Amino acid sequence: MSHTILQVQELVKRFGGLVATDHCNLEIRTGEIHALIGPNGAGKTTLLAQLCGELAPDSGRILFEGRDITRLPIHKRVSAGIVRSFQITTLLPRLTVRENLALAVQARTGHSFDFLGTVADESDLDEGAEDAARRVGLIDVMEQIVGTLSHGKQRALELGMALACKPRLLLLDEPMAGTDPEESKRMGELIHSLREDHTLILVEHDMDAVFRLADRVSVLVAGAVIASGTPEQIRNDPQVISAYLGDDESAETEAVQ
Ligand SMILES: Nc1ncnc2c1ncn2[C@@H]1O[C@H](COP(=O)(O)OP(=O)(O)OP(=O)(O)O)[C@@H](O)[C@H]1O
C-alpha cells in the first residue's frame, strides 16, 4: 500500500491582487512520478517554489512525511529530503563536472564553500560527486569543463547536482525544456530510472513525456488542482478536457504552447 509523502492543504499565494495559488490541495504518494500540468500562468512554478521553500505561502499548509514544513527555510527542506532541480546553485560553466558536483555535495553536507581549490582532494565529496555522475551518465566526462558540454549533458548535470543532495522528493521544473528529441528521450529514460528510489514531482510542458512517464497527473488551473488521477483518467476527464487539454489534437497542442 502506498503512503503519502507530501500533502498540500488549502495553500494560498497572492502577488498583490493576483491569486497565483488558490486554495490548492495536492497529495503525492511515496515512490510515484507525479506530473503537474496546466496552462501557462496556472501557477505550477509558484507552487513548486512554495514546496521547496523559495516562496512563503500566505496561508495553508505543506506536510512532508506528516511533518508541517510550511515555514521551513530552503536549506532545512534540503536536509529533510526535498530538492528542486536548479535550486541549490546554477551550473558553474568554467569548472569541471567533478567540481560542480562536489559543490552540490558540499551544499548538502554543510562543508564550507571557501576551499574551492581543494575540492578535488576531498574524498567524501569526490565519492558523492562520482555517485551522482554515474547516476546521470556523466562519469566519463568528469574532468570536462561544463561550458563545453552539450545542452543535454548540462541538463543531466543539473539533475546530477540535485541528486548529489540525496533527495527523497525531487521537484523537476521543465527538465525537457530546450532539449532536442534525442536529448529529451535520454532525459525521459533518466527520470524513469530515478523512480526506483525517489519520489518525483514533474512540471513539464511536453505532454508526450508527461503521459509516458507519470504514474499520476494533477491538473492545475488558475492556482487550484481541478483533477488528479492516472494519465488515463486525466486524458478522459471531461473537466480537464474542457479546461485544458481540449478535445482534439490541435487544442491540446495550443494549450501547452
Ligand atoms: N514574482 C511574481 N510577481 C508577480 N506575479 C507573479 C510572480 N510570479 C508569478 N506571478 C504570476 O502568477 C501566476 C502564476 O505564474 P506561474 O509562473 O506560477 O505559472 P506557471 O503555471 O508556472 O506558468 P508557465 O507554464 O507559463 O511557466 C501568473 O499570472 C504569473 O504572472
The ligand as an SDF file (V2000), in Angstrom:
LIG
                    3D

 31 33  0  0  0  0  0  0  0  0999 V2000
    7.0230   37.1090   -8.5740 N   0  0  0  0  0  0  0  0  0  0  0  0
    5.8300   37.3330   -9.1160 C   0  0  0  0  0  0  0  0  0  0  0  0
    5.2270   38.5160   -9.0030 N   0  0  0  0  0  0  0  0  0  0  0  0
    4.0110   38.7540   -9.5320 C   0  0  0  0  0  0  0  0  0  0  0  0
    3.2970   37.8310  -10.2130 N   0  0  0  0  0  0  0  0  0  0  0  0
    3.8570   36.6230  -10.3730 C   0  0  0  0  0  0  0  0  0  0  0  0
    5.1350   36.3000   -9.8410 C   0  0  0  0  0  0  0  0  0  0  0  0
    5.4210   35.0050  -10.1590 N   0  0  0  0  0  0  0  0  0  0  0  0
    4.3700   34.5430  -10.8480 C   0  0  0  0  0  0  0  0  0  0  0  0
    3.4260   35.5060  -10.9880 N   0  0  0  0  0  0  0  0  0  0  0  0
    2.1170   35.3530  -11.6350 C   0  0  0  0  0  0  0  0  0  0  0  0
    1.4800   34.2510  -11.0060 O   0  0  0  0  0  0  0  0  0  0  0  0
    0.7550   33.4830  -11.9630 C   0  0  0  0  0  0  0  0  0  0  0  0
    1.2670   32.0540  -11.9500 C   0  0  0  0  0  0  0  0  0  0  0  0
    2.5570   32.0180  -12.5430 O   0  0  0  0  0  0  0  0  0  0  0  0
    3.4400   30.7050  -12.6590 P   0  0  0  0  0  0  0  0  0  0  0  0
    4.7350   31.0970  -13.2860 O   0  0  0  0  0  0  0  0  0  0  0  0
    3.4820   30.0330  -11.3470 O   0  0  0  0  0  0  0  0  0  0  0  0
    2.5780   29.8290  -13.6530 O   0  0  0  0  0  0  0  0  0  0  0  0
    3.0240   28.5350  -14.4800 P   0  0  0  0  0  0  0  0  0  0  0  0
    1.8710   27.6100  -14.4490 O   0  0  0  0  0  0  0  0  0  0  0  0
    4.3130   28.0350  -13.9490 O   0  0  0  0  0  0  0  0  0  0  0  0
    3.2250   29.1440  -15.9100 O   0  0  0  0  0  0  0  0  0  0  0  0
    4.1530   28.6270  -17.1220 P   0  0  0  0  0  0  0  0  0  0  0  0
    3.5770   27.3390  -17.5680 O   0  0  0  0  0  0  0  0  0  0  0  0
    3.9840   29.6990  -18.1450 O   0  0  0  0  0  0  0  0  0  0  0  0
    5.5640   28.5160  -16.6030 O   0  0  0  0  0  0  0  0  0  0  0  0
    0.9410   34.1690  -13.3080 C   0  0  0  0  0  0  0  0  0  0  0  0
   -0.1710   35.0140  -13.5230 O   0  0  0  0  0  0  0  0  0  0  0  0
    2.2130   34.9820  -13.1210 C   0  0  0  0  0  0  0  0  0  0  0  0
    2.2040   36.1210  -13.9360 O   0  0  0  0  0  0  0  0  0  0  0  0
  1  2  1  0
  2  3  1  0
  2  7  2  0
  3  4  2  0
  4  5  1  0
  5  6  2  0
  6  7  1  0
  6 10  1  0
  7  8  1  0
  8  9  2  0
  9 10  1  0
 10 11  1  0
 11 12  1  0
 11 30  1  0
 12 13  1  0
 13 14  1  0
 13 28  1  0
 14 15  1  0
 15 16  1  0
 16 17  2  0
 16 18  1  0
 16 19  1  0
 19 20  1  0
 20 21  2  0
 20 22  1  0
 20 23  1  0
 23 24  1  0
 24 25  2  0
 24 26  1  0
 24 27  1  0
 28 29  1  0
 28 30  1  0
 30 31  1  0
M  END
$$$$
